[in-house]
Amino acid sequence: MAEHPLTLSVPEAGKRYFDLSRNASYAAAARGDIPTIKIGKLLRVPVRALDQMLEQPKAEVA
């Protein structure tokens, strides 16, 4: 059984989950659309938080 990573880089998470480019991934993270944690200078995306966010999408306000 292959181990799944607990975190992904911002570009990797953006590409894998939303098919976003590198720049679009960082822009989405800056807006808070992609959950991130900062470890020193490193910005990572916790896979569990991203999965939970996608399971319970927020209703958009028009």
PQR file of N, CA, C, O and H, with PARSE charges and radii, in Angstrom:
ATOM      1  N   MET A   1       0.853  -1.183   0.000 -0.4000 1.5000
ATOM      2  CA  MET A   1       0.000   0.000   0.000 -0.0000 2.0000
ATOM      3  C   MET A   1       0.898   1.245   0.000  0.5500 1.7000
ATOM      4  O   MET A   1       1.795   1.374   0.833 -0.5500 1.4000
ATOM      5  N   ALA A   2       0.646   2.139  -0.928 -0.4000 1.5000
ATOM      6  CA  ALA A   2       1.444   3.362  -1.028 -0.0000 2.0000
ATOM      7  C   ALA A   2       0.969   4.379   0.009  0.5500 1.7000
ATOM      8  O   ALA A   2      -0.228   4.537   0.250 -0.5500 1.4000
ATOM      9  H   ALA A   2      -0.083   2.034  -1.605  0.4000 1.0000
ATOM     10  N   GLU A   3       1.938   5.060   0.614 -0.4000 1.5000
ATOM     11  CA  GLU A   3       1.588   6.098   1.579 -0.0000 2.0000
ATOM     12  C   GLU A   3       1.164   7.355   0.851  0.5500 1.7000
ATOM     13  O   GLU A   3       1.770   7.735  -0.151 -0.5500 1.4000
ATOM     14  H   GLU A   3       2.910   4.932   0.419  0.4000 1.0000
ATOM     15  N   HIS A   4       0.132   7.996   1.350 -0.4000 1.5000
ATOM     16  CA  HIS A   4      -0.327   9.253   0.785 -0.0000 2.0000
ATOM     17  C   HIS A   4       0.262  10.391   1.603  0.5500 1.7000
ATOM     18  O   HIS A   4       0.306  10.316   2.831 -0.5500 1.4000
ATOM     19  H   HIS A   4      -0.360   7.688   2.164  0.4000 1.0000
ATOM     20  N   PRO A   5       0.718  11.453   0.926 -0.5600 1.5000
ATOM     21  CA  PRO A   5       1.300  12.575   1.671  0.2800 2.0000
ATOM     22  C   PRO A   5       0.244  13.299   2.499  0.5500 1.7000
ATOM     23  O   PRO A   5      -0.922  13.365   2.109 -0.5500 1.4000
ATOM     24  N   LEU A   6       0.656  13.836   3.635 -0.4000 1.5000
ATOM     25  CA  LEU A   6      -0.252  14.602   4.485 -0.0000 2.0000
ATOM     26  C   LEU A   6      -0.391  16.035   3.997  0.5500 1.7000
ATOM     27  O   LEU A   6      -1.406  16.685   4.245 -0.5500 1.4000
ATOM     28  H   LEU A   6       1.603  13.782   3.951  0.4000 1.0000
ATOM     29  N   THR A   7       0.633  16.529   3.299 -0.4000 1.5000
ATOM     30  CA  THR A   7       0.589  17.876   2.744 -0.0000 2.0000
ATOM     31  C   THR A   7       1.091  17.843   1.305  0.5500 1.7000
ATOM     32  O   THR A   7       1.801  16.926   0.895 -0.5500 1.4000
ATOM     33  H   THR A   7       1.457  16.000   3.097  0.4000 1.0000
ATOM     34  N   LEU A   8       0.704  18.864   0.553 -0.4000 1.5000
ATOM     35  CA  LEU A   8       1.151  19.043  -0.825 -0.0000 2.0000
ATOM     36  C   LEU A   8       1.670  20.463  -0.967  0.5500 1.7000
ATOM     37  O   LEU A   8       1.326  21.341  -0.175 -0.5500 1.4000
ATOM     38  H   LEU A   8       0.127  19.610   0.886  0.4000 1.0000
ATOM     39  N   SER A   9       2.492  20.684  -1.973 -0.4000 1.5000
ATOM     40  CA  SER A   9       2.877  22.057  -2.288 -0.0000 2.0000
ATOM     41  C   SER A   9       1.652  22.767  -2.860  0.5500 1.7000
ATOM     42  O   SER A   9       0.716  22.120  -3.331 -0.5500 1.4000
ATOM     43  H   SER A   9       2.771  19.971  -2.617  0.4000 1.0000
ATOM     44  N   VAL A  10       1.662  24.075  -2.819 -0.4000 1.5000
ATOM     45  CA  VAL A  10       0.525  24.847  -3.342 -0.0000 2.0000
ATOM     46  C   VAL A  10       0.308  24.553  -4.832  0.5500 1.7000
ATOM     47  O   VAL A  10      -0.824  24.282  -5.232 -0.5500 1.4000
ATOM     48  H   VAL A  10       2.422  24.601  -2.437  0.4000 1.0000
ATOM     49  N   PRO A  11       1.360  24.599  -5.669 -0.5600 1.5000
ATOM     50  CA  PRO A  11       1.126  24.303  -7.089  0.2800 2.0000
ATOM     51  C   PRO A  11       0.629  22.873  -7.337  0.5500 1.7000
ATOM     52  O   PRO A  11      -0.207  22.646  -8.211 -0.5500 1.4000
ATOM     53  N   GLU A  12       1.146  21.915  -6.563 -0.4000 1.5000
ATOM     54  CA  GLU A  12       0.721  20.527  -6.727 -0.0000 2.0000
ATOM     55  C   GLU A  12      -0.750  20.357  -6.341  0.5500 1.7000
ATOM     56  O   GLU A  12      -1.500  19.683  -7.047 -0.5500 1.4000
ATOM     57  H   GLU A  12       1.825  22.099  -5.852  0.4000 1.0000
ATOM     58  N   ALA A  13      -1.165  20.958  -5.234 -0.4000 1.5000
ATOM     59  CA  ALA A  13      -2.562  20.869  -4.802 -0.0000 2.0000
ATOM     60  C   ALA A  13      -3.480  21.559  -5.807  0.5500 1.7000
ATOM     61  O   ALA A  13      -4.536  21.027  -6.148 -0.5500 1.4000
ATOM     62  H   ALA A  13      -0.556  21.506  -4.660  0.4000 1.0000
ATOM     63  N   GLY A  14      -3.083  22.739  -6.281 -0.4000 1.5000
ATOM     64  CA  GLY A  14      -3.895  23.463  -7.257 -0.0000 2.0000
ATOM     65  C   GLY A  14      -4.069  22.672  -8.536  0.5500 1.7000
ATOM     66  O   GLY A  14      -5.168  22.617  -9.089 -0.5500 1.4000
ATOM     67  H   GLY A  14      -2.225  23.171  -6.004  0.4000 1.0000
ATOM     68  N   LYS A  15      -3.002  22.063  -9.008 -0.4000 1.5000
ATOM     69  CA  LYS A  15      -3.063  21.277 -10.241 -0.0000 2.0000
ATOM     70  C   LYS A  15      -3.878  20.007 -10.045  0.5500 1.7000
ATOM     71  O   LYS A  15      -4.748  19.692 -10.856 -0.5500 1.4000
ATOM     72  H   LYS A  15      -2.110  22.107  -8.558  0.4000 1.0000
ATOM     73  N   ARG A  16      -3.596  19.277  -8.966 -0.4000 1.5000
ATOM     74  CA  ARG A  16      -4.241  17.981  -8.734 -0.0000 2.0000
ATOM     75  C   ARG A  16      -5.745  18.108  -8.462  0.5500 1.7000
ATOM     76  O   ARG A  16      -6.540  17.322  -8.977 -0.5500 1.4000
ATOM     77  H   ARG A  16      -2.889  19.533  -8.307  0.4000 1.0000
ATOM     78  N   TYR A  17      -6.128  19.095  -7.655 -0.4000 1.5000
ATOM     79  CA  TYR A  17      -7.530  19.210  -7.251 -0.0000 2.0000
ATOM     80  C   TYR A  17      -8.364  20.120  -8.149  0.5500 1.7000
ATOM     81  O   TYR A  17      -9.566  19.901  -8.301 -0.5500 1.4000
ATOM     82  H   TYR A  17      -5.482  19.733  -7.237  0.4000 1.0000
ATOM     83  N   PHE A  18      -7.740  21.142  -8.748 -0.4000 1.5000
ATOM     84  CA  PHE A  18      -8.519  22.139  -9.490 -0.0000 2.0000
ATOM     85  C   PHE A  18      -8.014  22.404 -10.895  0.5500 1.7000
ATOM     86  O   PHE A  18      -8.581  23.241 -11.597 -0.5500 1.4000
ATOM     87  H   PHE A  18      -6.764  21.320  -8.625  0.4000 1.0000
ATOM     88  N   ASP A  19      -6.956  21.711 -11.331 -0.4000 1.5000
ATOM     89  CA  ASP A  19      -6.349  21.906 -12.644 -0.0000 2.0000
ATOM     90  C   ASP A  19      -5.925  23.358 -12.861  0.5500 1.7000
ATOM     91  O   ASP A  19      -6.138  23.929 -13.931 -0.5500 1.4000
ATOM     92  H   ASP A  19      -6.496  21.031 -10.761  0.4000 1.0000
ATOM     93  N   LEU A  20      -5.320  23.942 -11.822 -0.4000 1.5000
ATOM     94  CA  LEU A  20      -4.860  25.324 -11.885 -0.0000 2.0000
ATOM     95  C   LEU A  20      -3.376  25.385 -12.232  0.5500 1.7000
ATOM     96  O   LEU A  20      -2.626  24.444 -11.973 -0.5500 1.4000
ATOM     97  H   LEU A  20      -5.148  23.478 -10.953  0.4000 1.0000
ATOM     98  N   SER A  21      -2.969  26.494 -12.815 -0.4000 1.5000
ATOM     99  CA  SER A  21      -1.554  26.743 -13.065 -0.0000 2.0000
ATOM    100  C   SER A  21      -0.875  27.093 -11.746  0.5500 1.7000
ATOM    101  O   SER A  21      -1.534  27.258 -10.720 -0.5500 1.4000
ATOM    102  H   SER A  21      -3.579  27.259 -13.025  0.4000 1.0000
ATOM    103  N   ARG A  22       0.440  27.204 -11.788 -0.4000 1.5000
ATOM    104  CA  ARG A  22       1.211  27.571 -10.597 -0.0000 2.0000
ATOM    105  C   ARG A  22       0.756  28.930 -10.048  0.5500 1.7000
ATOM    106  O   ARG A  22       0.469  29.060  -8.858 -0.5500 1.4000
ATOM    107  H   ARG A  22       0.976  27.071 -12.622  0.4000 1.0000
ATOM    108  N   ASN A  23       0.693  29.936 -10.924 -0.4000 1.5000
ATOM    109  CA  ASN A  23       0.309  31.276 -10.471 -0.0000 2.0000
ATOM    110  C   ASN A  23      -1.125  31.312  -9.956  0.5500 1.7000
ATOM    111  O   ASN A  23      -1.402  31.956  -8.944 -0.5500 1.4000
ATOM    112  H   ASN A  23       0.926  29.831 -11.891  0.4000 1.0000
ATOM    113  N   ALA A  24      -2.033  30.630 -10.637 -0.4000 1.5000
ATOM    114  CA  ALA A  24      -3.433  30.591 -10.197 -0.0000 2.0000
ATOM    115  C   ALA A  24      -3.559  29.871  -8.855  0.5500 1.7000
ATOM    116  O   ALA A  24      -4.399  30.234  -8.032 -0.5500 1.4000
ATOM    117  H   ALA A  24      -1.807  30.107 -11.459  0.4000 1.0000
ATOM    118  N   SER A  25      -2.730  28.857  -8.632 -0.4000 1.5000
ATOM    119  CA  SER A  25      -2.750  28.129  -7.359 -0.0000 2.0000
ATOM    120  C   SER A  25      -2.339  29.036  -6.206  0.5500 1.7000
ATOM    121  O   SER A  25      -2.985  29.047  -5.158 -0.5500 1.4000
ATOM    122  H   SER A  25      -2.048  28.562  -9.301  0.4000 1.0000
ATOM    123  N   TYR A  26      -1.259  29.800  -6.402 -0.4000 1.5000
ATOM    124  CA  TYR A  26      -0.819  30.714  -5.353 -0.0000 2.0000
ATOM    125  C   TYR A  26      -1.833  31.836  -5.135  0.5500 1.7000
ATOM    126  O   TYR A  26      -2.022  32.280  -4.003 -0.5500 1.4000
ATOM    127  H   TYR A  26      -0.734  29.791  -7.253  0.4000 1.0000
ATOM    128  N   ALA A  27      -2.485  32.299  -6.197 -0.4000 1.5000
ATOM    129  CA  ALA A  27      -3.514  33.334  -6.056 -0.0000 2.0000
ATOM    130  C   ALA A  27      -4.700  32.789  -5.257  0.5500 1.7000
ATOM    131  O   ALA A  27      -5.233  33.481  -4.389 -0.5500 1.4000
ATOM    132  H   ALA A  27      -2.331  31.938  -7.117  0.4000 1.0000
ATOM    133  N   ALA A  28      -5.111  31.559  -5.544 -0.4000 1.5000
ATOM    134  CA  ALA A  28      -6.220  30.940  -4.806 -0.0000 2.0000
ATOM    135  C   ALA A  28      -5.852  30.751  -3.337  0.5500 1.7000
ATOM    136  O   ALA A  28      -6.691  30.947  -2.458 -0.5500 1.4000
ATOM    137  H   ALA A  28      -4.678  30.996  -6.248  0.4000 1.0000
ATOM    138  N   ALA A  29      -4.614  30.375  -3.066 -0.4000 1.5000
ATOM    139  CA  ALA A  29      -4.158  30.219  -1.677 -0.0000 2.0000
ATOM    140  C   ALA A  29      -4.155  31.570  -0.970  0.5500 1.7000
ATOM    141  O   ALA A  29      -4.540  31.655   0.196 -0.5500 1.4000
ATOM    142  H   ALA A  29      -3.931  30.216  -3.780  0.4000 1.0000
ATOM    143  N   ALA A  30      -3.726  32.623  -1.657 -0.4000 1.5000
ATOM    144  CA  ALA A  30      -3.701  33.963  -1.058 -0.0000 2.0000
ATOM    145  C   ALA A  30      -5.105  34.448  -0.727  0.5500 1.7000
ATOM    146  O   ALA A  30      -5.295  35.163   0.257 -0.5500 1.4000
ATOM    147  H   ALA A  30      -3.413  32.553  -2.604  0.4000 1.0000
ATOM    148  N   ARG A  31      -6.100  34.066  -1.541 -0.4000 1.5000
ATOM    149  CA  ARG A  31      -7.499  34.442  -1.290 -0.0000 2.0000
ATOM    150  C   ARG A  31      -8.136  33.592  -0.190  0.5500 1.7000
ATOM    151  O   ARG A  31      -9.188  33.942   0.344 -0.5500 1.4000
ATOM    152  H   ARG A  31      -5.946  33.485  -2.340  0.4000 1.0000
ATOM    153  N   GLY A  32      -7.492  32.476   0.140 -0.4000 1.5000
ATOM    154  CA  GLY A  32      -8.067  31.568   1.125 -0.0000 2.0000
ATOM    155  C   GLY A  32      -8.919  30.480   0.509  0.5500 1.7000
ATOM    156  O   GLY A  32      -9.573  29.722   1.225 -0.5500 1.4000
ATOM    157  H   GLY A  32      -6.638  32.191  -0.295  0.4000 1.0000
ATOM    158  N   ASP A  33      -8.920  30.394  -0.817 -0.4000 1.5000
ATOM    159  CA  ASP A  33      -9.702  29.354  -1.500 -0.0000 2.0000
ATOM    160  C   ASP A  33      -9.050  27.980  -1.366  0.5500 1.7000
ATOM    161  O   ASP A  33      -9.736  26.958  -1.417 -0.5500 1.4000
ATOM    162  H   ASP A  33      -8.389  31.010  -1.399  0.4000 1.0000
ATOM    163  N   ILE A  34      -7.751  27.953  -1.197 -0.4000 1.5000
ATOM    164  CA  ILE A  34      -7.015  26.717  -0.939 -0.0000 2.0000
ATOM    165  C   ILE A  34      -6.434  26.857   0.468  0.5500 1.7000
ATOM    166  O   ILE A  34      -5.672  27.790   0.720 -0.5500 1.4000
ATOM    167  H   ILE A  34      -7.194  28.782  -1.155  0.4000 1.0000
ATOM    168  N   PRO A  35      -6.778  25.948   1.395 -0.5600 1.5000
ATOM    169  CA  PRO A  35      -6.273  26.066   2.774  0.2800 2.0000
ATOM    170  C   PRO A  35      -4.773  25.792   2.816  0.5500 1.7000
ATOM    171  O   PRO A  35      -4.283  24.863   2.174 -0.5500 1.4000
ATOM    172  N   THR A  36      -4.059  26.600   3.570 -0.4000 1.5000
ATOM    173  CA  THR A  36      -2.614  26.437   3.669 -0.0000 2.0000
ATOM    174  C   THR A  36      -2.160  26.537   5.119  0.5500 1.7000
ATOM    175  O   THR A  36      -2.847  27.098   5.971 -0.5500 1.4000
ATOM    176  H   THR A  36      -4.457  27.355   4.091  0.4000 1.0000
ATOM    177  N   ILE A  37      -0.993  25.980   5.368 -0.4000 1.5000
ATOM    178  CA  ILE A  37      -0.296  26.172   6.631 -0.0000 2.0000
ATOM    179  C   ILE A  37       1.116  26.620   6.277  0.5500 1.7000
ATOM    180  O   ILE A  37       1.663  26.226   5.247 -0.5500 1.4000
ATOM    181  H   ILE A  37      -0.435  25.524   4.675  0.4000 1.0000
ATOM    182  N   LYS A  38       1.695  27.441   7.134 -0.4000 1.5000
ATOM    183  CA  LYS A  38       3.044  27.931   6.900 -0.0000 2.0000
ATOM    184  C   LYS A  38       3.984  27.276   7.901  0.5500 1.7000
ATOM    185  O   LYS A  38       3.768  27.323   9.112 -0.5500 1.4000
ATOM    186  H   LYS A  38       1.250  27.761   7.970  0.4000 1.0000
ATOM    187  N   ILE A  39       5.023  26.669   7.369 -0.4000 1.5000
ATOM    188  CA  ILE A  39       6.045  26.036   8.190 -0.0000 2.0000
ATOM    189  C   ILE A  39       7.344  26.761   7.862  0.5500 1.7000
ATOM    190  O   ILE A  39       7.967  26.500   6.833 -0.5500 1.4000
ATOM    191  H   ILE A  39       5.199  26.630   6.385  0.4000 1.0000
ATOM    192  N   GLY A  40       7.746  27.667   8.737 -0.4000 1.5000
ATOM    193  CA  GLY A  40       8.878  28.530   8.421 -0.0000 2.0000
ATOM    194  C   GLY A  40       8.517  29.390   7.227  0.5500 1.7000
ATOM    195  O   GLY A  40       7.545  30.144   7.272 -0.5500 1.4000
ATOM    196  H   GLY A  40       7.240  27.879   9.573  0.4000 1.0000
ATOM    197  N   LYS A  41       9.286  29.286   6.167 -0.4000 1.5000
ATOM    198  CA  LYS A  41       8.979  30.016   4.936 -0.0000 2.0000
ATOM    199  C   LYS A  41       8.221  29.162   3.933  0.5500 1.7000
ATOM    200  O   LYS A  41       7.861  29.637   2.856 -0.5500 1.4000
ATOM    201  H   LYS A  41      10.076  28.674   6.130  0.4000 1.0000
ATOM    202  N   LEU A  42       7.979  27.915   4.279 -0.4000 1.5000
ATOM    203  CA  LEU A  42       7.340  26.957   3.382 -0.0000 2.0000
ATOM    204  C   LEU A  42       5.829  26.996   3.533  0.5500 1.7000
ATOM    205  O   LEU A  42       5.312  26.909   4.647 -0.5500 1.4000
ATOM    206  H   LEU A  42       8.271  27.529   5.154  0.4000 1.0000
ATOM    207  N   LEU A  43       5.119  27.127   2.421 -0.4000 1.5000
ATOM    208  CA  LEU A  43       3.660  27.134   2.410 -0.0000 2.0000
ATOM    209  C   LEU A  43       3.189  25.782   1.900  0.5500 1.7000
ATOM    210  O   LEU A  43       3.524  25.387   0.784 -0.5500 1.4000
ATOM    211  H   LEU A  43       5.539  27.199   1.517  0.4000 1.0000
ATOM    212  N   ARG A  44       2.412  25.071   2.715 -0.4000 1.5000
ATOM    213  CA  ARG A  44       1.936  23.738   2.346 -0.0000 2.0000
ATOM    214  C   ARG A  44       0.425  23.662   2.460  0.5500 1.7000
ATOM    215  O   ARG A  44      -0.193  24.435   3.193 -0.5500 1.4000
ATOM    216  H   ARG A  44       2.141  25.392   3.622  0.4000 1.0000
ATOM    217  N   VAL A  45      -0.164  22.726   1.732 -0.4000 1.5000
ATOM    218  CA  VAL A  45      -1.606  22.505   1.746 -0.0000 2.0000
ATOM    219  C   VAL A  45      -1.873  21.176   2.449  0.5500 1.7000
ATOM    220  O   VAL A  45      -1.455  20.126   1.962 -0.5500 1.4000
ATOM    221  H   VAL A  45       0.338  22.098   1.137  0.4000 1.0000
ATOM    222  N   PRO A  46      -2.571  21.210   3.599 -0.5600 1.5000
ATOM    223  CA  PRO A  46      -2.910  19.952   4.276  0.2800 2.0000
ATOM    224  C   PRO A  46      -4.007  19.224   3.492  0.5500 1.7000
ATOM    225  O   PRO A  46      -5.090  19.768   3.275 -0.5500 1.4000
ATOM    226  N   VAL A  47      -3.718  18.009   3.078 -0.4000 1.5000
ATOM    227  CA  VAL A  47      -4.641  17.241   2.245 -0.0000 2.0000
ATOM    228  C   VAL A  47      -5.972  17.025   2.967  0.5500 1.7000
ATOM    229  O   VAL A  47      -7.031  17.138   2.350 -0.5500 1.4000
ATOM    230  H   VAL A  47      -2.838  17.568   3.255  0.4000 1.0000
ATOM    231  N   ARG A  48      -5.932  16.723   4.242 -0.4000 1.5000
ATOM    232  CA  ARG A  48      -7.162  16.469   5.003 -0.0000 2.0000
ATOM    233  C   ARG A  48      -8.072  17.705   5.017  0.5500 1.7000
ATOM    234  O   ARG A  48      -9.283  17.586   4.835 -0.5500 1.4000
ATOM    235  H   ARG A  48      -5.072  16.631   4.743  0.4000 1.0000
ATOM    236  N   ALA A  49      -7.490  18.886   5.230 -0.4000 1.5000
ATOM    237  CA  ALA A  49      -8.288  20.121   5.243 -0.0000 2.0000
ATOM    238  C   ALA A  49      -8.884  20.396   3.870  0.5500 1.7000
ATOM    239  O   ALA A  49     -10.027  20.841   3.764 -0.5500 1.4000
ATOM    240  H   ALA A  49      -6.506  18.983   5.377  0.4000 1.0000
ATOM    241  N   LEU A  50      -8.118  20.133   2.821 -0.4000 1.5000
ATOM    242  CA  LEU A  50      -8.618  20.349   1.462 -0.0000 2.0000
ATOM    243  C   LEU A  50      -9.758  19.386   1.154  0.5500 1.7000
ATOM    244  O   LEU A  50     -10.766  19.785   0.571 -0.5500 1.4000
ATOM    245  H   LEU A  50      -7.189  19.771   2.907  0.4000 1.0000
ATOM    246  N   ASP A  51      -9.608  18.123   1.541 -0.4000 1.5000
ATOM    247  CA  ASP A  51     -10.675  17.142   1.335 -0.0000 2.0000
ATOM    248  C   ASP A  51     -11.935  17.533   2.095  0.5500 1.7000
ATOM    249  O   ASP A  51     -13.034  17.437   1.550 -0.5500 1.4000
ATOM    250  H   ASP A  51      -8.789  17.799   2.015  0.4000 1.0000
ATOM    251  N   GLN A  52     -11.796  17.971   3.344 -0.4000 1.5000
ATOM    252  CA  GLN A  52     -12.957  18.392   4.138 -0.0000 2.0000
ATOM    253  C   GLN A  52     -13.635  19.605   3.519  0.5500 1.7000
ATOM    254  O   GLN A  52     -14.863  19.687   3.485 -0.5500 1.4000
ATOM    255  H   GLN A  52     -10.903  18.049   3.787  0.4000 1.0000
ATOM    256  N   MET A  53     -12.838  20.544   3.034 -0.4000 1.5000
ATOM    257  CA  MET A  53     -13.384  21.739   2.396 -0.0000 2.0000
ATOM    258  C   MET A  53     -14.210  21.355   1.173  0.5500 1.7000
ATOM    259  O   MET A  53     -15.273  21.929   0.938 -0.5500 1.4000
ATOM    260  H   MET A  53     -11.840  20.477   3.062  0.4000 1.0000
ATOM    261  N   LEU A  54     -13.730  20.391   0.396 -0.4000 1.5000
ATOM    262  CA  LEU A  54     -14.439  19.980  -0.813 -0.0000 2.0000
ATOM    263  C   LEU A  54     -15.696  19.165  -0.505  0.5500 1.7000
ATOM    264  O   LEU A  54     -16.640  19.160  -1.294 -0.5500 1.4000
ATOM    265  H   LEU A  54     -12.866  19.924   0.588  0.4000 1.0000
ATOM    266  N   GLU A  55     -15.710  18.481   0.631 -0.4000 1.5000
ATOM    267  CA  GLU A  55     -16.885  17.706   1.031 -0.0000 2.0000
ATOM    268  C   GLU A  55     -18.019  18.607   1.510  0.5500 1.7000
ATOM    269  O   GLU A  55     -19.188  18.229   1.424 -0.5500 1.4000
ATOM    270  H   GLU A  55     -14.943  18.485   1.273  0.4000 1.0000
ATOM    271  N   GLN A  56     -17.682  19.797   2.014 -0.4000 1.5000
ATOM    272  CA  GLN A  56     -18.683  20.717   2.550 -0.0000 2.0000
ATOM    273  C   GLN A  56     -18.526  22.081   1.897  0.5500 1.7000
ATOM    274  O   GLN A  56     -18.127  23.040   2.558 -0.5500 1.4000
ATOM    275  H   GLN A  56     -16.733  20.104   2.084  0.4000 1.0000
ATOM    276  N   PRO A  57     -18.836  22.184   0.598 -0.5600 1.5000
ATOM    277  CA  PRO A  57     -18.651  23.470  -0.081  0.2800 2.0000
ATOM    278  C   PRO A  57     -19.585  24.531   0.475  0.5500 1.7000
ATOM    279  O   PRO A  57     -20.722  24.245   0.849 -0.5500 1.4000
ATOM    280  N   LYS A  58     -19.088  25.760   0.522 -0.4000 1.5000
ATOM    281  CA  LYS A  58     -19.894  26.894   0.987 -0.0000 2.0000
ATOM    282  C   LYS A  58     -20.796  27.369  -0.140  0.5500 1.7000
ATOM    283  O   LYS A  58     -20.422  27.319  -1.312 -0.5500 1.4000
ATOM    284  H   LYS A  58     -18.164  25.992   0.218  0.4000 1.0000
ATOM    285  N   ALA A  59     -21.975  27.826   0.219 -0.4000 1.5000
ATOM    286  CA  ALA A  59     -22.864  28.404  -0.780 -0.0000 2.0000
ATOM    287  C   ALA A  59     -22.332  29.774  -1.182  0.5500 1.7000
ATOM    288  O   ALA A  59     -21.959  30.575  -0.326 -0.5500 1.4000
ATOM    289  H   ALA A  59     -22.279  27.867   1.171  0.4000 1.0000
ATOM    290  N   GLU A  60     -22.297  30.038  -2.470 -0.4000 1.5000
ATOM    291  CA  GLU A  60     -21.799  31.325  -2.938 -0.0000 2.0000
ATOM    292  C   GLU A  60     -22.895  32.377  -2.820  0.5500 1.7000
ATOM    293  O   GLU A  60     -24.070  32.099  -3.062 -0.5500 1.4000
ATOM    294  H   GLU A  60     -22.601  29.387  -3.165  0.4000 1.0000
ATOM    295  N   VAL A  61     -22.494  33.581  -2.447 -0.4000 1.5000
ATOM    296  CA  VAL A  61     -23.426  34.684  -2.317 -0.0000 2.0000
ATOM    297  C   VAL A  61     -23.347  35.514  -3.595  0.5500 1.7000
ATOM    298  O   VAL A  61     -22.267  35.930  -4.015 -0.5500 1.4000
ATOM    299  H   VAL A  61     -21.540  33.806  -2.251  0.4000 1.0000
ATOM    300  N   ALA A  62     -24.493  35.743  -4.195 -0.4000 1.5000
ATOM    301  CA  ALA A  62     -24.519  36.490  -5.459 -0.0000 2.0000
ATOM    302  C   ALA A  62     -24.510  37.976  -5.248  0.5500 1.7000
ATOM    303  O   ALA A  62     -24.529  38.737  -6.215 -0.5500 1.4000
ATOM    304  H   ALA A  62     -25.370  35.404  -3.853  0.4000 1.0000
TER
END
